[in-house]
Amino acid sequence: MKSVVVTRKWKYGASIYQTAILINDDIIDHASLRRNQPTIAVYYMNDWEAKGIEIKRNSYDVANSMAICAGGLGMCYANQKVAEAYSRLDNLGILTL
């Protein structure tokens, strides 16, 4: 079995994917903090309040929707980086770490 070279792009993609999963995890858990920092949804709500922006709908739902989009974009970008890592012919094969 051929071992695949784990490149910097692959590691970068994996790191972004993990971050995207944590964004979704915060939404599922209704978390307000991640590593003592506001989650993306809470960050947006605090930013709107500080700027005096009034959201006509439930601001929590709007902020969570934005966080879901950010997580989805992160997953797409991560997939792109992993695909770029595997686009080299010598990386075709089964991943073994």
Phi and psi in radians as a Rosetta constraint file:
Dihedral C 1 N 2 CA 2 C 2 CIRCULARHARMONIC -1.417 0.35
Dihedral N 2 CA 2 C 2 N 3 CIRCULARHARMONIC 2.379 0.35
Dihedral C 2 N 3 CA 3 C 3 CIRCULARHARMONIC -1.585 0.35
Dihedral N 3 CA 3 C 3 N 4 CIRCULARHARMONIC 2.427 0.35
Dihedral C 3 N 4 CA 4 C 4 CIRCULARHARMONIC -1.612 0.35
Dihedral N 4 CA 4 C 4 N 5 CIRCULARHARMONIC 2.400 0.35
Dihedral C 4 N 5 CA 5 C 5 CIRCULARHARMONIC -1.287 0.35
Dihedral N 5 CA 5 C 5 N 6 CIRCULARHARMONIC 2.189 0.35
Dihedral C 5 N 6 CA 6 C 6 CIRCULARHARMONIC -1.560 0.35
Dihedral N 6 CA 6 C 6 N 7 CIRCULARHARMONIC 1.924 0.35
Dihedral C 6 N 7 CA 7 C 7 CIRCULARHARMONIC -1.592 0.35
Dihedral N 7 CA 7 C 7 N 8 CIRCULARHARMONIC 3.023 0.35
Dihedral C 7 N 8 CA 8 C 8 CIRCULARHARMONIC -1.077 0.35
Dihedral N 8 CA 8 C 8 N 9 CIRCULARHARMONIC -0.693 0.35
Dihedral C 8 N 9 CA 9 C 9 CIRCULARHARMONIC -1.096 0.35
Dihedral N 9 CA 9 C 9 N 10 CIRCULARHARMONIC -0.669 0.35
Dihedral C 9 N 10 CA 10 C 10 CIRCULARHARMONIC -1.134 0.35
Dihedral N 10 CA 10 C 10 N 11 CIRCULARHARMONIC -0.795 0.35
Dihedral C 10 N 11 CA 11 C 11 CIRCULARHARMONIC -1.096 0.35
Dihedral N 11 CA 11 C 11 N 12 CIRCULARHARMONIC -0.704 0.35
Dihedral C 11 N 12 CA 12 C 12 CIRCULARHARMONIC -1.086 0.35
Dihedral N 12 CA 12 C 12 N 13 CIRCULARHARMONIC -0.792 0.35
Dihedral C 12 N 13 CA 13 C 13 CIRCULARHARMONIC -1.070 0.35
Dihedral N 13 CA 13 C 13 N 14 CIRCULARHARMONIC -0.738 0.35
Dihedral C 13 N 14 CA 14 C 14 CIRCULARHARMONIC -1.130 0.35
Dihedral N 14 CA 14 C 14 N 15 CIRCULARHARMONIC -0.669 0.35
Dihedral C 14 N 15 CA 15 C 15 CIRCULARHARMONIC -1.164 0.35
Dihedral N 15 CA 15 C 15 N 16 CIRCULARHARMONIC -0.750 0.35
Dihedral C 15 N 16 CA 16 C 16 CIRCULARHARMONIC -1.142 0.35
Dihedral N 16 CA 16 C 16 N 17 CIRCULARHARMONIC -0.709 0.35
Dihedral C 16 N 17 CA 17 C 17 CIRCULARHARMONIC -1.066 0.35
Dihedral N 17 CA 17 C 17 N 18 CIRCULARHARMONIC -0.745 0.35
Dihedral C 17 N 18 CA 18 C 18 CIRCULARHARMONIC -1.087 0.35
Dihedral N 18 CA 18 C 18 N 19 CIRCULARHARMONIC -0.728 0.35
Dihedral C 18 N 19 CA 19 C 19 CIRCULARHARMONIC -1.089 0.35
Dihedral N 19 CA 19 C 19 N 20 CIRCULARHARMONIC -0.741 0.35
Dihedral C 19 N 20 CA 20 C 20 CIRCULARHARMONIC -1.092 0.35
Dihedral N 20 CA 20 C 20 N 21 CIRCULARHARMONIC -0.683 0.35
Dihedral C 20 N 21 CA 21 C 21 CIRCULARHARMONIC -1.146 0.35
Dihedral N 21 CA 21 C 21 N 22 CIRCULARHARMONIC -0.677 0.35
Dihedral C 21 N 22 CA 22 C 22 CIRCULARHARMONIC -1.154 0.35
Dihedral N 22 CA 22 C 22 N 23 CIRCULARHARMONIC -0.595 0.35
Dihedral C 22 N 23 CA 23 C 23 CIRCULARHARMONIC -1.047 0.35
Dihedral N 23 CA 23 C 23 N 24 CIRCULARHARMONIC -0.830 0.35
Dihedral C 23 N 24 CA 24 C 24 CIRCULARHARMONIC -1.148 0.35
Dihedral N 24 CA 24 C 24 N 25 CIRCULARHARMONIC -0.636 0.35
Dihedral C 24 N 25 CA 25 C 25 CIRCULARHARMONIC -1.091 0.35
Dihedral N 25 CA 25 C 25 N 26 CIRCULARHARMONIC -0.715 0.35
Dihedral C 25 N 26 CA 26 C 26 CIRCULARHARMONIC -1.066 0.35
Dihedral N 26 CA 26 C 26 N 27 CIRCULARHARMONIC -0.664 0.35
Dihedral C 26 N 27 CA 27 C 27 CIRCULARHARMONIC -1.182 0.35
Dihedral N 27 CA 27 C 27 N 28 CIRCULARHARMONIC -0.818 0.35
Dihedral C 27 N 28 CA 28 C 28 CIRCULARHARMONIC -1.060 0.35
Dihedral N 28 CA 28 C 28 N 29 CIRCULARHARMONIC -0.718 0.35
Dihedral C 28 N 29 CA 29 C 29 CIRCULARHARMONIC -1.459 0.35
Dihedral N 29 CA 29 C 29 N 30 CIRCULARHARMONIC -0.045 0.35
Dihedral C 29 N 30 CA 30 C 30 CIRCULARHARMONIC 0.968 0.35
Dihedral N 30 CA 30 C 30 N 31 CIRCULARHARMONIC 0.683 0.35
Dihedral C 30 N 31 CA 31 C 31 CIRCULARHARMONIC -1.366 0.35
Dihedral N 31 CA 31 C 31 N 32 CIRCULARHARMONIC 2.584 0.35
Dihedral C 31 N 32 CA 32 C 32 CIRCULARHARMONIC -1.911 0.35
Dihedral N 32 CA 32 C 32 N 33 CIRCULARHARMONIC -0.303 0.35
Dihedral C 32 N 33 CA 33 C 33 CIRCULARHARMONIC -2.281 0.35
Dihedral N 33 CA 33 C 33 N 34 CIRCULARHARMONIC 2.568 0.35
Dihedral C 33 N 34 CA 34 C 34 CIRCULARHARMONIC -2.374 0.35
Dihedral N 34 CA 34 C 34 N 35 CIRCULARHARMONIC 2.037 0.35
Dihedral C 34 N 35 CA 35 C 35 CIRCULARHARMONIC 0.935 0.35
Dihedral N 35 CA 35 C 35 N 36 CIRCULARHARMONIC 0.807 0.35
Dihedral C 35 N 36 CA 36 C 36 CIRCULARHARMONIC 1.083 0.35
Dihedral N 36 CA 36 C 36 N 37 CIRCULARHARMONIC 0.335 0.35
Dihedral C 36 N 37 CA 37 C 37 CIRCULARHARMONIC -2.107 0.35
Dihedral N 37 CA 37 C 37 N 38 CIRCULARHARMONIC 2.614 0.35
Dihedral C 37 N 38 CA 38 C 38 CIRCULARHARMONIC -1.093 0.35
Dihedral N 38 CA 38 C 38 N 39 CIRCULARHARMONIC 2.473 0.35
Dihedral C 38 N 39 CA 39 C 39 CIRCULARHARMONIC -1.160 0.35
Dihedral N 39 CA 39 C 39 N 40 CIRCULARHARMONIC 2.965 0.35
Dihedral C 39 N 40 CA 40 C 40 CIRCULARHARMONIC -1.033 0.35
Dihedral N 40 CA 40 C 40 N 41 CIRCULARHARMONIC -0.763 0.35
Dihedral C 40 N 41 CA 41 C 41 CIRCULARHARMONIC -1.080 0.35
Dihedral N 41 CA 41 C 41 N 42 CIRCULARHARMONIC -0.786 0.35
Dihedral C 41 N 42 CA 42 C 42 CIRCULARHARMONIC -1.167 0.35
Dihedral N 42 CA 42 C 42 N 43 CIRCULARHARMONIC -0.671 0.35
Dihedral C 42 N 43 CA 43 C 43 CIRCULARHARMONIC -1.005 0.35
Dihedral N 43 CA 43 C 43 N 44 CIRCULARHARMONIC -0.836 0.35
Dihedral C 43 N 44 CA 44 C 44 CIRCULARHARMONIC -1.080 0.35
Dihedral N 44 CA 44 C 44 N 45 CIRCULARHARMONIC -0.780 0.35
Dihedral C 44 N 45 CA 45 C 45 CIRCULARHARMONIC -1.085 0.35
Dihedral N 45 CA 45 C 45 N 46 CIRCULARHARMONIC -0.743 0.35
Dihedral C 45 N 46 CA 46 C 46 CIRCULARHARMONIC -1.127 0.35
Dihedral N 46 CA 46 C 46 N 47 CIRCULARHARMONIC -0.691 0.35
Dihedral C 46 N 47 CA 47 C 47 CIRCULARHARMONIC -1.119 0.35
Dihedral N 47 CA 47 C 47 N 48 CIRCULARHARMONIC -0.767 0.35
Dihedral C 47 N 48 CA 48 C 48 CIRCULARHARMONIC -1.091 0.35
Dihedral N 48 CA 48 C 48 N 49 CIRCULARHARMONIC -0.744 0.35
Dihedral C 48 N 49 CA 49 C 49 CIRCULARHARMONIC -1.120 0.35
Dihedral N 49 CA 49 C 49 N 50 CIRCULARHARMONIC -0.772 0.35
Dihedral C 49 N 50 CA 50 C 50 CIRCULARHARMONIC -1.102 0.35
Dihedral N 50 CA 50 C 50 N 51 CIRCULARHARMONIC -0.579 0.35
Dihedral C 50 N 51 CA 51 C 51 CIRCULARHARMONIC -1.585 0.35
Dihedral N 51 CA 51 C 51 N 52 CIRCULARHARMONIC -0.015 0.35
Dihedral C 51 N 52 CA 52 C 52 CIRCULARHARMONIC 1.251 0.35
Dihedral N 52 CA 52 C 52 N 53 CIRCULARHARMONIC 0.423 0.35
Dihedral C 52 N 53 CA 53 C 53 CIRCULARHARMONIC -1.481 0.35
Dihedral N 53 CA 53 C 53 N 54 CIRCULARHARMONIC 2.164 0.35
Dihedral C 53 N 54 CA 54 C 54 CIRCULARHARMONIC -1.730 0.35
Dihedral N 54 CA 54 C 54 N 55 CIRCULARHARMONIC 2.210 0.35
Dihedral C 54 N 55 CA 55 C 55 CIRCULARHARMONIC -1.691 0.35
Dihedral N 55 CA 55 C 55 N 56 CIRCULARHARMONIC 2.191 0.35
Dihedral C 55 N 56 CA 56 C 56 CIRCULARHARMONIC -1.269 0.35
Dihedral N 56 CA 56 C 56 N 57 CIRCULARHARMONIC -0.421 0.35
Dihedral C 56 N 57 CA 57 C 57 CIRCULARHARMONIC -1.734 0.35
Dihedral N 57 CA 57 C 57 N 58 CIRCULARHARMONIC -3.092 0.35
Dihedral C 57 N 58 CA 58 C 58 CIRCULARHARMONIC -1.088 0.35
Dihedral N 58 CA 58 C 58 N 59 CIRCULARHARMONIC 1.988 0.35
Dihedral C 58 N 59 CA 59 C 59 CIRCULARHARMONIC -1.083 0.35
Dihedral N 59 CA 59 C 59 N 60 CIRCULARHARMONIC -0.544 0.35
Dihedral C 59 N 60 CA 60 C 60 CIRCULARHARMONIC -1.103 0.35
Dihedral N 60 CA 60 C 60 N 61 CIRCULARHARMONIC -0.771 0.35
Dihedral C 60 N 61 CA 61 C 61 CIRCULARHARMONIC -1.144 0.35
Dihedral N 61 CA 61 C 61 N 62 CIRCULARHARMONIC -0.724 0.35
Dihedral C 61 N 62 CA 62 C 62 CIRCULARHARMONIC -1.126 0.35
Dihedral N 62 CA 62 C 62 N 63 CIRCULARHARMONIC -0.783 0.35
Dihedral C 62 N 63 CA 63 C 63 CIRCULARHARMONIC -1.106 0.35
Dihedral N 63 CA 63 C 63 N 64 CIRCULARHARMONIC -0.710 0.35
Dihedral C 63 N 64 CA 64 C 64 CIRCULARHARMONIC -1.140 0.35
Dihedral N 64 CA 64 C 64 N 65 CIRCULARHARMONIC -0.655 0.35
Dihedral C 64 N 65 CA 65 C 65 CIRCULARHARMONIC -1.085 0.35
Dihedral N 65 CA 65 C 65 N 66 CIRCULARHARMONIC -0.717 0.35
Dihedral C 65 N 66 CA 66 C 66 CIRCULARHARMONIC -1.154 0.35
Dihedral N 66 CA 66 C 66 N 67 CIRCULARHARMONIC -0.677 0.35
Dihedral C 66 N 67 CA 67 C 67 CIRCULARHARMONIC -1.154 0.35
Dihedral N 67 CA 67 C 67 N 68 CIRCULARHARMONIC -0.678 0.35
Dihedral C 67 N 68 CA 68 C 68 CIRCULARHARMONIC -1.075 0.35
Dihedral N 68 CA 68 C 68 N 69 CIRCULARHARMONIC -0.743 0.35
Dihedral C 68 N 69 CA 69 C 69 CIRCULARHARMONIC -1.104 0.35
Dihedral N 69 CA 69 C 69 N 70 CIRCULARHARMONIC -0.731 0.35
Dihedral C 69 N 70 CA 70 C 70 CIRCULARHARMONIC -1.090 0.35
Dihedral N 70 CA 70 C 70 N 71 CIRCULARHARMONIC -0.737 0.35
Dihedral C 70 N 71 CA 71 C 71 CIRCULARHARMONIC -1.123 0.35
Dihedral N 71 CA 71 C 71 N 72 CIRCULARHARMONIC -0.714 0.35
Dihedral C 71 N 72 CA 72 C 72 CIRCULARHARMONIC -1.118 0.35
Dihedral N 72 CA 72 C 72 N 73 CIRCULARHARMONIC -0.738 0.35
Dihedral C 72 N 73 CA 73 C 73 CIRCULARHARMONIC -1.102 0.35
Dihedral N 73 CA 73 C 73 N 74 CIRCULARHARMONIC -0.681 0.35
Dihedral C 73 N 74 CA 74 C 74 CIRCULARHARMONIC -1.081 0.35
Dihedral N 74 CA 74 C 74 N 75 CIRCULARHARMONIC -0.728 0.35
Dihedral C 74 N 75 CA 75 C 75 CIRCULARHARMONIC -1.137 0.35
Dihedral N 75 CA 75 C 75 N 76 CIRCULARHARMONIC -0.711 0.35
Dihedral C 75 N 76 CA 76 C 76 CIRCULARHARMONIC -1.091 0.35
Dihedral N 76 CA 76 C 76 N 77 CIRCULARHARMONIC -0.786 0.35
Dihedral C 76 N 77 CA 77 C 77 CIRCULARHARMONIC -1.136 0.35
Dihedral N 77 CA 77 C 77 N 78 CIRCULARHARMONIC -0.700 0.35
Dihedral C 77 N 78 CA 78 C 78 CIRCULARHARMONIC -1.091 0.35
Dihedral N 78 CA 78 C 78 N 79 CIRCULARHARMONIC -0.758 0.35
Dihedral C 78 N 79 CA 79 C 79 CIRCULARHARMONIC -1.062 0.35
Dihedral N 79 CA 79 C 79 N 80 CIRCULARHARMONIC -0.677 0.35
Dihedral C 79 N 80 CA 80 C 80 CIRCULARHARMONIC -1.088 0.35
Dihedral N 80 CA 80 C 80 N 81 CIRCULARHARMONIC -0.782 0.35
Dihedral C 80 N 81 CA 81 C 81 CIRCULARHARMONIC -1.142 0.35
Dihedral N 81 CA 81 C 81 N 82 CIRCULARHARMONIC -0.692 0.35
Dihedral C 81 N 82 CA 82 C 82 CIRCULARHARMONIC -1.165 0.35
Dihedral N 82 CA 82 C 82 N 83 CIRCULARHARMONIC -0.715 0.35
Dihedral C 82 N 83 CA 83 C 83 CIRCULARHARMONIC -1.091 0.35
Dihedral N 83 CA 83 C 83 N 84 CIRCULARHARMONIC -0.689 0.35
Dihedral C 83 N 84 CA 84 C 84 CIRCULARHARMONIC -1.113 0.35
Dihedral N 84 CA 84 C 84 N 85 CIRCULARHARMONIC -0.652 0.35
Dihedral C 84 N 85 CA 85 C 85 CIRCULARHARMONIC -1.128 0.35
Dihedral N 85 CA 85 C 85 N 86 CIRCULARHARMONIC -0.598 0.35
Dihedral C 85 N 86 CA 86 C 86 CIRCULARHARMONIC -1.564 0.35
Dihedral N 86 CA 86 C 86 N 87 CIRCULARHARMONIC -0.069 0.35
Dihedral C 86 N 87 CA 87 C 87 CIRCULARHARMONIC -1.272 0.35
Dihedral N 87 CA 87 C 87 N 88 CIRCULARHARMONIC -0.300 0.35
Dihedral C 87 N 88 CA 88 C 88 CIRCULARHARMONIC -1.289 0.35
Dihedral N 88 CA 88 C 88 N 89 CIRCULARHARMONIC 2.388 0.35
Dihedral C 88 N 89 CA 89 C 89 CIRCULARHARMONIC -1.044 0.35
Dihedral N 89 CA 89 C 89 N 90 CIRCULARHARMONIC -0.583 0.35
Dihedral C 89 N 90 CA 90 C 90 CIRCULARHARMONIC -1.323 0.35
Dihedral N 90 CA 90 C 90 N 91 CIRCULARHARMONIC -0.103 0.35
Dihedral C 90 N 91 CA 91 C 91 CIRCULARHARMONIC -1.717 0.35
Dihedral N 91 CA 91 C 91 N 92 CIRCULARHARMONIC -0.007 0.35
Dihedral C 91 N 92 CA 92 C 92 CIRCULARHARMONIC -1.269 0.35
Dihedral N 92 CA 92 C 92 N 93 CIRCULARHARMONIC 2.242 0.35
Dihedral C 92 N 93 CA 93 C 93 CIRCULARHARMONIC 2.652 0.35
Dihedral N 93 CA 93 C 93 N 94 CIRCULARHARMONIC -2.783 0.35
Dihedral C 93 N 94 CA 94 C 94 CIRCULARHARMONIC -1.742 0.35
Dihedral N 94 CA 94 C 94 N 95 CIRCULARHARMONIC 2.332 0.35
Dihedral C 94 N 95 CA 95 C 95 CIRCULARHARMONIC -1.312 0.35
Dihedral N 95 CA 95 C 95 N 96 CIRCULARHARMONIC 2.176 0.35
Dihedral C 95 N 96 CA 96 C 96 CIRCULARHARMONIC -2.303 0.35
Dihedral N 96 CA 96 C 96 N 97 CIRCULARHARMONIC 2.298 0.35
